[in-house]
Amino acid sequence: MTLQLELKPDVEANLKAQAASQGVALEHFALKVLEDQAARRPAKSGKLTVEGFNEMLRELAEGSETLPKLPTSAFSRESIYDEHP
């Protein structure tokens, strides 16, 4: 299969530098990057495994330690729906 990609100049420069540092052509380096990525994340079957679910939760929680602490009253029905009698 042949792909033709339009890369941003900074991405292209980064890939060229990495390829040069490994002494390989840009095309071979890009192919290896794509193959490595494809091998790391297998095609999805539509079913979420326990491991996949836990990984998703870890990704969602990333950075949450910097969120402000809210009192439990902030999660009352009235504060969510703003109901008036």
Protein Blocks (a to p, Z undefined) as FASTA:
>chain_A
ZZdddddfklmmmmmmmmmmnopafklmmmmmmmmmmmmmgcdehiacfklmmmmmmmmm
goklmpccddfklmgfklmnopaZZ
